[in-house]
Structures are given as C-alpha cells and as structure tokens.
Amino acid sequence: MSEIIGKAYRENYEGLMGALRNERIMIALERARAAYRQNLSKTLAKYPHTIALADEVRKIKEHSVDNWEGLLKEAMDNVVENKGQAYFARTADEARRIVGEIVGSKKVLVKAKSMTCEEIDLRQHLQELGNEVWETDLGELIVQLRGEGPMHILSPAVHVPKEDVAVLFSKVMGKEVPPDIALEVAAAREFLRQRYVEADVGISGANIVSADTGSLFVIENEGNARLVTGLPPVHIAVVGIEKLVATLAESFKVAEVTWRYAQYAVPSYLNVISGPSKTGDIEKTTTYGAHGPKEMHVVFMDNGRSEMAKDPVLRQALYCLRCGGCMYECPVFALVGGKFGYKYFIGYGAAWTAHVASLARAAPVAYTCLRCGRCVERCPVKIDTGSIIAHMRGLLVEGYDRFGEPKL
Amino acid sequence: MKLESPYLPKALPLIVENMRKSGNPLGMSGAKLSSWANGLDLPSKGETLLYTSCDYQLIPYMLTLVDQIKRMGPFGYGGSALASAAMGLRRLGLDVTATFAALTAKDEGYYNSIVRMYAEVLRKYGVDFAYLGEEEPYSGALLYEFGFAEEFAEHAKKVSRLFKERNVRTVIVTSPHALEAFRLLYPKFVEGFDVNALHFTEALLKAKQKIPMALKEPLDVTLHDPCHLARTLNITEEPREILSQVRNLSLKEVPYANKRWTGCCGAPIETLLPSLAEPVAAKRVEELASSGAGTALTLCAFCLANLRKGASGKALKVMDFVEVLHQALEAK
C-alpha cells in the first residue's frame, strides 16, 4: 500500500463522512432534485425535439473527440484570424503559466464560473501571483468567500442556505445583509459592480467552441459572464479541447441540449464571442477595444484529455456537456454532493479525475460508485457510467498507471 | 499478483481470494450453500436449471463479513492497528468457520427459505427444472463488478463448461446480477456461450399452467425494482404483470423513482463503504414508504438484505417478491 494512495482514500473518506454529518447538504440537494425533475419534465414536454437532438449531439461529440487535433488547429487559426490570440497548453502547469504571463501581478480580475479553471486551481494560482480575483457567479462567490470547493458543477453553493449566506455577506461586505434571498442577490450585485469596473482582466471558460469560426459559446443566466467577458479591457478564456465542435451550426445544437438538460427552456443569455471588440465607424478604420475588451486570449488545454480520447471506454466521459442532470439522479451525490468526486463529480467523473488529477484520487471515487445506472438514464448523451467504472476498476486492479509513480 | 495492486481498497482481497479458492466470494462449501434444497428431491439433471447463483444463501454470511470489514475501517483503510489486523487476516486467508461462528441461525433460515420458495413456486407453476445442488457455481458477477475482468472470464469459462457437460440449455435465474452476467457478459467473454437465461418472472409468464393466486387479507405493496433488473435488463413489466394476477393485492408505485428510474438500495458498496451504504438504504426506504404501501417487495438478495437493514425500526416491511407469491399460492 502506497502512502500516497492511502492518503487519497482517507481524504476521500473524510470528505464523504463530513458531508454525511452535515444534514443541510441532504436537505438542500433533495429540494434541488425535486425542482430539477419538475422543471426538466416541463421543459422537455414543451420542447420534445430535444431528445432526438440529444442523440444527434452525442454523434457530434463522438466525431469531435475523434478529430480534436484537426478542430484545434482550425479553431486556433480562426481565433487568430479574428484578431484574438490562441494558445495550446498540454498540461495544467502550462495553462497556469500562460494565463499568469498574460495577467502579470497586482491586477484586479473578475471571473465567470468555469469547471476547467477550477480543475487547474487557476484562481488560487492568480492570487498567489499577487492578483485580486473575484468569482462573479453568485454560487461560486459564496463558495469562494467560504473558502470551499464547489458542491455541484452548476450550483456550486447548492448546500448553503440563505441564513448562512446572510451571515457570510454581512461579514465580508461590512454591512448588515438580512437572510432574504432578494436582498442577498442585490447585495452581491452591488458588491461586484465596482469590481467589474475596476477589473483589468476578465476570465471565463466556454461551453462550446466552434472551430470553423473560432467562436466561444458561454451559456448563463445571471449576466455575470457577459460583464466578465465584455467589460474589462482583456478577456482570457480557458477551454478544454473536448469543447471543440466543427461548426457554428453544430454549436447551437450542443448549446440547446446543454441548457435544456440543465433544466432551462432557454437561458437568459447565450454569449457568442468571436474576437475582441472592434469598430470601423470612423473612416472605416478597424480599431480594437471599442466598448468591450481590446484583447481576447483563448487558452486551449489538453491536461490529460487526449489520453482519455485514446481509451475506447473512458473517452465517453469527454462527451459530457456539463448540464449537471446526472448529479440530481445519483443516490450518493444526494447525500454528500461534491464530496463524491475529486475536481469532477460522481461515478463517470472518476475517468476525468484519473486524467486531470491522478489515478490515486480516482481510485476511491471508482470504488464508491454504486454502478446503479440512474445517471445514464438521465444523461442526454448517454455516457455509460457502468462501463466506465468497470473499466476504471480494471485499471486499478492492474495497478496500471499511465502517469508514472502514484501521486496525489 | 493483481491483489497486490496498491490502488485497491484493502477489503477487496478478502473477497477475491475466496472466489479464487472456492468459487464463491465467501469461501463457503457447496453443501452449506445447497442445504436449502434438502428434502425437496429436486432432480440434479435436466436441460432446464433453477440457478440461484448462491446469492440468497450467501447473504447471512455477507452480513457477518461486513461487520468484520467495518472493524477494518473505511474501505479497509483504518488506523495502523486496524490495517495490520487486515493484513493478518489476509495472510491467514479468511477463516470462514471462525469468522462466521457468530452467525445467528435465524438469518440463515430466513434467506434459505426464500430460495426454497422460488423452487416451490416454479413447481406449482408446473415448470420442470433441475438444480445442480452442491455443484452449482457462483456466476462470478462480483469479480466483474470489482474490476477483475480476467478472473471473471476464467470463472465464466468454467461455469460455461459445466453447463455444457450437463447439457444445460436454459437457466431460470433468480439473481439479477447473475442474469446480467449470463445475458450480457458471458457472451462477450466466453466464445459460443448459448445458454438461454430466463429471469424467474419471465419463466412464470411462459409457464403453460396459470394458477389463480389470492391473498387471505388485502395487502398494499410497492415494488422496489432492482437497478440491474430494471435498467440493464429492462425487466420491469413482468413482475408487475404477475402481481396483477394476485387477488387482494394492490400495487402502489413509488412516485417517480420506479421502473427504469428506480433508486439504488446501497448494497453495491455495502462491503467497501458500509457507513455510506446505510444512509443510501435509509433514503430508499423513505422513498418506498412514500408510495403509501406498508410493504415493499424486491427481487434481489442484495436489495432484500440492505433494504431490510435500512427499514429496521421503521414501519415499512421489506419482503422478497417470492414471499408474497408463495403466500398467494398457499392461500388459494
């Protein structure tokens, strides 16, 4: 028994047990699950074509993962043609270094929610470089202020009731914020407004990138992502290579299925960003940085994804749209939330954990999954957790480690 | 040796080593596992077998094993004293007699009686079947479940050879996990595997004989669909059709979480993470109770054991599907 692997198991276990002791998590998740199921069935009834569209999206994702290298080249070329800057980071370290060099230090940054940034601890890295970084998604802000990790990919603070938010906001904002959701939202809005204006850089991820136009799709409801990507003079997007699809038309299909299974009929905002802000209104001379950012940087990141793409079983995990629907169906997630996972959540997430973090971190997750399969029923692109877990356990039995010595 | 893989939970080798030594996860003797059939005079030869996969028979011993594992700490990763105790256990192999000495005969009697009922109900339906008795092999499902695909393949080949030697054409299976193995995994791992595997409920519906069934007293039940039976094998309507033939019985569905949307009982992690399996079972018991029925039926030994644990001290009664059928056939 390696000490490192033992530590991964122990920490995972402590996380699970800690969450089990916190009854609020279970209560909050139960409410969220009931609301999710009700909203989804309503929205699928209104837009029944979504189910067939999801099958089509599965094929789009299969094809995109098969051809990621070609799509990456095309997307990077198009970003540059649109006067943005494109980078390719093979590892998390490289991605952090690239972003760190663009940002520098002593800057104010505003950030939209991004699992990819979370994956590489980008916020912490930029803070260590001497920058002030603000999460702007309300849930993510709450989690940041509490010094925790997200509990759900779409609702990071799903486990925090309004009473706790009130105490937290009152402390941080230096004024009394009552436990009233509308007033809490207003307080966050007021608090962040100044940060957007001051910010030197806005950081986001993207839900989809269409290679043929080099466009980033960012789906959101709060409006924070449009401010993050639109107000500061510099916009940096960090995007996993699995987000690439061939065309703009395909991107809209992926987008619609993503938000629908995230329980929205239609989201408030779909941001499609294809380059820095520009104008040609004076003498037809194109000038960059009109009202939006003058610079746009897109960092495409591999960080284990291309290895995952080579595995005939685990590659399915790359098709994930991050709609979050599966999590509401997982019986373990219902009890412990984001403690069932490491960086990525629930059973199929073990494939992600193994590639973006380590096999040691993935091991306890793989042996915690019930393989009950209800997540598969929900998944719009039918990611088969049962086969992923069987395969992951097979790798663990072999003691096979594609990543060298056991590490955390 | 693969059991030495540093990535495995320490509790796992106990089970896998037993599989290797004796062909079943707990290293039990065939005589013990087939004792439920004593006195039934089941033929040992025939083209159609009742196949139990030893699931129900193993349950009482599994429960004792879980207590052992609990003492070893989470995932079998406890403090250093516990870890060395686990290592000691492993070096010795699992001493079945000593480990299971504390077992109460009551539990064993209950789970054995369930298997007996499966056989008796099939008989009443006029289904001809044989039972391999002491020689009945375990399906190997757990090996596959835990990631030992190669060992599973070897085991499956042995089982397949035995079936061939005995001219077995059809197996009537009571275990969803074994049925999944025969239908979906054996064909992948064993070349030319062509034994026809039927679920118990499918066999009843195919039986020529139709017997009126009635309960003495009206009973409201809900059905806990085992995950693998419902989602992997798509067997959800068969048990409901059979229940609909029982007079005085009314089926109340769990809102939402039924059929393909059924909820897990927690049993799959019972051996590795009992402290998480228990609250999963408790949640499922709550869901089952929300159907309004006082009794929940299930068709899987592991679901039965874990839900009974989850329901202890609660109003909901958890029974095996076959218990109600057996009653309904007796009452007539």
Boltz contact constraints between the chains, C-beta under 6 A:
constraints:
  - contact:
      token1: [A, 1]
      token2: [B, 6]
      max_distance: 6.0
  - contact:
      token1: [A, 2]
      token2: [B, 6]
      max_distance: 6.0
  - contact:
      token1: [A, 5]
      token2: [B, 6]
      max_distance: 6.0
  - contact:
      token1: [A, 5]
      token2: [B, 7]
      max_distance: 6.0
  - contact:
      token1: [A, 6]
      token2: [B, 77]
      max_distance: 6.0
  - contact:
      token1: [A, 9]
      token2: [B, 75]
      max_distance: 6.0
  - contact:
      token1: [A, 9]
      token2: [B, 77]
      max_distance: 6.0
  - contact:
      token1: [A, 10]
      token2: [B, 77]
      max_distance: 6.0
  - contact:
      token1: [A, 13]
      token2: [B, 74]
      max_distance: 6.0
  - contact:
      token1: [A, 16]
      token2: [B, 276]
      max_distance: 6.0
  - contact:
      token1: [A, 331]
      token2: [B, 263]
      max_distance: 6.0
  - contact:
      token1: [A, 331]
      token2: [B, 264]
      max_distance: 6.0
  - contact:
      token1: [A, 331]
      token2: [B, 280]
      max_distance: 6.0
  - contact:
      token1: [A, 335]
      token2: [B, 279]
      max_distance: 6.0
  - contact:
      token1: [A, 363]
      token2: [B, 7]
      max_distance: 6.0
  - contact:
      token1: [A, 367]
      token2: [B, 9]
      max_distance: 6.0
  - contact:
      token1: [A, 367]
      token2: [B, 272]
      max_distance: 6.0
  - contact:
      token1: [A, 370]
      token2: [B, 264]
      max_distance: 6.0
  - contact:
      token1: [A, 370]
      token2: [B, 268]
      max_distance: 6.0
  - contact:
      token1: [A, 371]
      token2: [B, 268]
      max_distance: 6.0
  - contact:
      token1: [A, 372]
      token2: [B, 227]
      max_distance: 6.0
  - contact:
      token1: [A, 372]
      token2: [B, 264]
      max_distance: 6.0
  - contact:
      token1: [A, 373]
      token2: [B, 227]
      max_distance: 6.0
  - contact:
      token1: [A, 373]
      token2: [B, 231]
      max_distance: 6.0
  - contact:
      token1: [A, 377]
      token2: [B, 260]
      max_distance: 6.0
  - contact:
      token1: [A, 393]
      token2: [B, 147]
      max_distance: 6.0
  - contact:
      token1: [A, 394]
      token2: [B, 147]
      max_distance: 6.0
  - contact:
      token1: [A, 394]
      token2: [B, 149]
      max_distance: 6.0
  - contact:
      token1: [A, 396]
      token2: [B, 7]
      max_distance: 6.0
  - contact:
      token1: [A, 396]
      token2: [B, 147]
      max_distance: 6.0
  - contact:
      token1: [A, 397]
      token2: [B, 2]
      max_distance: 6.0
  - contact:
      token1: [A, 397]
      token2: [B, 5]
      max_distance: 6.0
  - contact:
      token1: [A, 397]
      token2: [B, 147]
      max_distance: 6.0
  - contact:
      token1: [A, 397]
      token2: [B, 148]
      max_distance: 6.0
  - contact:
      token1: [A, 399]
      token2: [B, 5]
      max_distance: 6.0
  - contact:
      token1: [A, 399]
      token2: [B, 7]
      max_distance: 6.0
